[in-house]
Amino acid sequence: MDIKRVTSSLLGFPLVLIIFLIGNKYIVDVLLAVVAMLAIDEYFNAISKICKPIRWVGYVSCLSICFIHLVLQASLNIIVTLSVPAILMILFSSIIATDMKITFKDVAYTFLGIFYIVFFMMFIAFINGMPDGKILIWYAIFAAWGTDIFAYFIGRKFGNHKFSKVSPKKSIEGCVAGTIGAVSMMLIYTYFANQYWDMNYSYTYITIIGVILSLIGQIGDFSASSIKRYVGIKDYSHLIPGHGGMLDRIDSLLFLAPFAFAFFTFM
């Protein structure tokens, strides 16, 4: 058993619990911006082996998360929509301004990181800002972390069939156990939400979205691993003992957050 990994998880969970339970949406937005900044810095450090990322655009994009709930809802959709072509325009303008010292390759890798980390992170803020956001956000967290926890421990013990060269340590047994574990945690959470917080969530619906979110989260995990394999690194950093970097810790949650937001709008 990886003692560092377990210790980090035991210390990290109460911190996340306090942030989402006590912090209002504005405080959470600021903290999510900080997390995004750490993650995108790790991403830029990783891809700097193969290109020259335009870092300042990524960092400024992260700061925009702080203002999500300060903007009128009527204006937010158009601002977020226009931000995509605006960021691309700024990135391509950098090619012109530097007389092609910055290349299309630099722009492409930078934009991928911004879209992958910053835009996906925004959906965590969107979920937290929903009317029942402080309850719903934990479904996304349990889907990601539940999958990771059960896949790790069951995979280490019974994982005999390797899943993919993208992440050699992951097994089919671990992936299946991760989904079952995540759904189980979400159903237990649903019982408490319905019993003690006057919610009326459907167990069937939670089971369905639990399976879907767990699978999407695992694709997110493999996606982050594929980038690491491509640039030849094991972890994005050593920020979190036993886990690696911030991006190593949140890769699943990032990927499933937009889909979770879509599902929660129908709850």
C-alpha positions as CSV (number, residue, x, y, z in Angstrom):
1,M,0.0,0.0,0.0
2,D,1.2,3.5,-0.9
3,I,1.2,5.2,2.5
4,K,1.9,8.6,1.0
5,R,-1.1,8.3,-1.3
6,V,-3.4,7.3,1.5
7,T,-2.1,10.0,3.8
8,S,-2.6,12.7,1.1
9,S,-6.1,11.5,0.5
10,L,-7.0,11.5,4.2
11,L,-5.7,15.0,4.6
12,G,-7.1,16.3,1.3
13,F,-10.7,15.1,1.7
14,P,-11.5,17.2,4.8
15,L,-9.9,20.3,3.1
16,V,-12.1,19.9,0.1
17,L,-15.1,19.2,2.4
18,I,-14.6,22.4,4.3
19,I,-14.1,24.4,1.1
20,F,-17.3,23.3,-0.6
21,L,-19.5,23.3,2.6
22,I,-18.4,26.5,4.2
23,G,-17.1,28.6,1.3
24,N,-19.7,30.6,-0.7
25,K,-19.6,30.4,-4.5
26,Y,-17.3,33.4,-4.8
27,I,-14.7,31.9,-2.5
28,V,-15.0,28.6,-4.3
29,D,-14.5,30.3,-7.6
30,V,-11.3,31.9,-6.4
31,L,-9.9,28.6,-5.1
32,L,-10.9,26.9,-8.3
33,A,-8.9,29.6,-10.2
34,V,-5.9,28.8,-8.0
35,V,-6.2,25.1,-8.7
36,A,-6.6,25.7,-12.4
37,M,-3.4,27.9,-12.3
38,L,-1.4,25.1,-10.6
39,A,-2.8,22.6,-13.1
40,I,-2.1,24.6,-16.2
41,D,1.4,25.5,-15.0
42,E,2.1,21.7,-14.7
43,Y,0.7,21.2,-18.2
44,F,2.8,24.0,-19.6
45,N,5.9,22.6,-17.9
46,A,5.1,19.2,-19.5
47,I,4.6,20.4,-23.0
48,S,7.6,22.8,-22.9
49,K,9.6,19.7,-23.8
50,I,8.0,19.8,-27.3
51,C,6.9,23.4,-27.8
52,K,6.9,27.0,-26.4
53,P,3.6,27.5,-24.6
54,I,2.2,31.0,-24.4
55,R,1.9,30.9,-20.7
56,W,0.5,34.3,-19.9
57,V,-2.7,33.7,-21.9
58,G,-3.2,30.5,-19.9
59,Y,-2.7,32.2,-16.6
60,V,-5.0,35.1,-17.4
61,S,-7.6,32.5,-18.6
62,C,-7.4,30.8,-15.2
63,L,-8.1,34.1,-13.4
64,S,-11.4,34.5,-15.3
65,I,-12.9,31.7,-13.2
66,C,-12.9,34.2,-10.3
67,F,-15.5,36.3,-12.0
68,I,-18.0,33.6,-13.1
69,H,-20.6,34.5,-10.5
70,L,-19.9,38.2,-10.6
71,V,-21.2,38.5,-14.1
72,L,-24.9,38.6,-14.7
73,Q,-26.3,35.2,-15.8
74,A,-27.8,36.8,-18.9
75,S,-24.4,37.9,-20.1
76,L,-22.4,34.9,-18.9
77,N,-23.3,32.6,-21.7
78,I,-22.3,35.0,-24.5
79,I,-19.1,35.9,-22.6
80,V,-18.1,32.3,-22.2
81,T,-19.0,31.6,-25.9
82,L,-17.0,34.6,-27.2
83,S,-14.0,33.8,-25.0
84,V,-13.2,30.8,-27.2
85,P,-12.6,32.8,-30.5
86,A,-11.1,35.6,-28.4
87,I,-8.5,33.4,-26.9
88,L,-7.7,31.9,-30.3
89,M,-7.4,35.4,-31.8
90,I,-5.0,36.4,-29.1
91,L,-2.9,33.3,-29.6
92,F,-2.7,33.7,-33.3
93,S,-1.9,37.4,-32.9
94,S,1.1,36.3,-30.9
95,I,2.5,34.6,-34.1
96,I,2.2,37.9,-35.9
97,A,3.6,40.0,-33.0
98,T,6.7,37.8,-32.6
99,D,7.3,37.5,-36.4
100,M,6.7,33.7,-36.2
101,K,9.0,33.1,-33.3
102,I,5.8,31.7,-31.8
103,T,4.5,29.0,-34.1
104,F,1.2,27.3,-34.9
105,K,2.4,24.3,-32.9
106,D,2.8,26.6,-29.8
107,V,-0.7,28.0,-30.3
108,A,-2.3,24.6,-30.7
109,Y,-0.8,23.1,-27.6
110,T,-1.5,26.2,-25.6
111,F,-5.1,26.4,-26.7
112,L,-5.6,22.7,-25.9
113,G,-4.4,23.2,-22.3
114,I,-6.7,26.3,-21.8
115,F,-9.7,24.5,-23.2
116,Y,-8.9,21.3,-21.3
117,I,-8.2,22.8,-17.9
118,V,-9.8,26.2,-17.7
119,F,-13.0,25.6,-19.6
120,F,-13.6,22.3,-18.0
121,M,-12.8,23.8,-14.5
122,M,-15.5,26.4,-15.1
123,F,-18.2,23.6,-15.1
124,I,-17.2,22.7,-11.5
125,A,-17.9,26.4,-10.6
126,F,-21.2,26.2,-12.6
127,I,-22.3,23.1,-10.6
128,N,-21.4,24.6,-7.3
129,G,-23.4,27.7,-8.2
130,M,-26.6,25.8,-9.0
131,P,-29.5,26.1,-6.6
132,D,-28.6,22.7,-5.0
133,G,-25.0,23.0,-5.9
134,K,-23.5,22.3,-2.5
135,I,-25.3,18.9,-2.7
136,L,-24.8,18.2,-6.4
137,I,-21.1,19.0,-6.5
138,W,-20.4,15.9,-4.3
139,Y,-21.9,13.6,-6.9
140,A,-19.2,14.8,-9.3
141,I,-16.5,14.4,-6.7
142,F,-17.7,10.9,-5.7
143,A,-17.9,9.9,-9.3
144,A,-14.3,10.9,-9.8
145,W,-12.6,10.0,-6.5
146,G,-14.8,6.9,-5.9
147,T,-13.6,5.6,-9.2
148,D,-10.0,6.4,-8.5
149,I,-10.0,4.9,-5.0
150,F,-11.7,1.6,-5.8
151,A,-9.9,1.2,-9.1
152,Y,-6.6,1.7,-7.3
153,F,-7.1,-0.7,-4.5
154,I,-9.0,-3.5,-6.4
155,G,-6.7,-3.1,-9.3
156,R,-3.6,-3.6,-7.2
157,K,-5.1,-6.7,-5.6
158,F,-6.9,-8.4,-8.5
159,G,-5.8,-6.6,-11.6
160,N,-4.5,-9.3,-13.9
161,H,-5.8,-8.0,-17.3
162,K,-4.1,-4.8,-18.3
163,F,-6.3,-2.2,-20.0
164,S,-4.1,0.0,-22.2
165,K,-0.4,0.9,-22.8
166,V,-1.5,4.5,-22.2
167,S,-1.5,3.7,-18.5
168,P,0.2,0.3,-18.0
169,K,-0.7,-0.1,-14.3
170,K,-4.4,0.2,-14.9
171,S,-6.4,-3.1,-15.3
172,I,-9.8,-4.0,-16.6
173,E,-10.7,-5.3,-13.1
174,G,-9.7,-2.0,-11.6
175,C,-11.8,0.0,-14.1
176,V,-14.9,-2.2,-13.4
177,A,-14.4,-2.0,-9.7
178,G,-13.9,1.8,-9.9
179,T,-17.3,2.2,-11.6
180,I,-19.1,-0.1,-9.1
181,G,-17.4,1.7,-6.2
182,A,-18.3,5.2,-7.5
183,V,-21.9,4.3,-8.1
184,S,-22.2,2.7,-4.7
185,M,-20.8,5.9,-3.0
186,M,-23.2,8.0,-5.0
187,L,-26.2,5.8,-4.1
188,I,-25.3,5.9,-0.4
189,Y,-24.9,9.7,-0.7
190,T,-28.4,9.8,-2.4
191,Y,-29.9,8.0,0.6
192,F,-28.6,10.7,3.0
193,A,-29.6,13.5,0.6
194,N,-33.2,12.2,0.3
195,Q,-33.5,11.2,4.0
196,Y,-32.0,14.2,5.7
197,W,-31.8,17.1,3.2
198,D,-35.3,16.8,1.8
199,M,-34.1,15.9,-1.7
200,N,-36.0,13.6,-4.0
201,Y,-33.3,12.2,-6.3
202,S,-34.1,9.1,-8.3
203,Y,-31.9,6.1,-7.4
204,T,-32.2,4.8,-10.9
205,Y,-31.2,8.1,-12.4
206,I,-28.2,8.4,-10.1
207,T,-27.1,4.9,-11.0
208,I,-27.3,5.7,-14.7
209,I,-25.4,8.9,-14.5
210,G,-23.0,7.4,-12.0
211,V,-22.0,4.7,-14.5
212,I,-21.6,7.3,-17.3
213,L,-19.7,9.8,-15.2
214,S,-17.3,7.1,-13.9
215,L,-16.5,5.9,-17.4
216,I,-16.0,9.5,-18.6
217,G,-13.8,10.2,-15.7
218,Q,-11.7,7.1,-16.6
219,I,-11.3,8.4,-20.1
220,G,-10.2,11.7,-18.6
221,D,-7.6,9.8,-16.6
222,F,-6.3,8.0,-19.7
223,S,-6.3,11.3,-21.6
224,A,-4.1,13.0,-19.0
225,S,-1.8,9.9,-19.1
226,S,-1.6,10.0,-22.9
227,I,-0.1,13.5,-22.6
228,K,2.4,12.4,-20.1
229,R,3.4,9.4,-22.2
230,Y,3.8,11.7,-25.2
231,V,6.2,14.1,-23.5
232,G,7.9,11.3,-21.5
233,I,7.1,12.1,-17.9
234,K,5.6,10.0,-15.1
235,D,3.8,12.7,-13.1
236,Y,2.9,16.3,-13.9
237,S,4.8,17.4,-10.7
238,H,5.5,16.2,-7.1
239,L,3.0,18.6,-5.5
240,I,0.9,16.0,-3.8
241,P,2.8,13.0,-2.3
242,G,1.7,9.7,-3.7
243,H,-0.5,11.3,-6.3
244,G,1.9,13.5,-8.4
245,G,0.7,16.9,-9.5
246,M,-2.5,18.8,-9.2
247,L,-3.4,17.8,-12.7
248,D,-2.8,14.1,-11.8
249,R,-5.3,14.5,-9.0
250,I,-8.1,16.3,-10.8
251,D,-7.9,14.9,-14.3
252,S,-11.0,12.7,-13.9
253,L,-13.0,15.4,-12.3
254,L,-12.1,17.9,-15.0
255,F,-13.3,15.6,-17.8
256,L,-16.6,14.6,-16.2
257,A,-17.6,18.0,-14.9
258,P,-19.2,19.3,-18.1
259,F,-21.3,16.1,-18.5
260,A,-22.2,16.2,-14.8
261,F,-23.5,19.8,-15.2
262,A,-25.6,18.7,-18.1
263,F,-27.1,15.8,-16.1
264,F,-27.7,17.9,-13.0
265,T,-29.7,20.4,-14.9
266,F,-32.4,17.7,-15.4
267,M,-32.4,16.7,-11.7
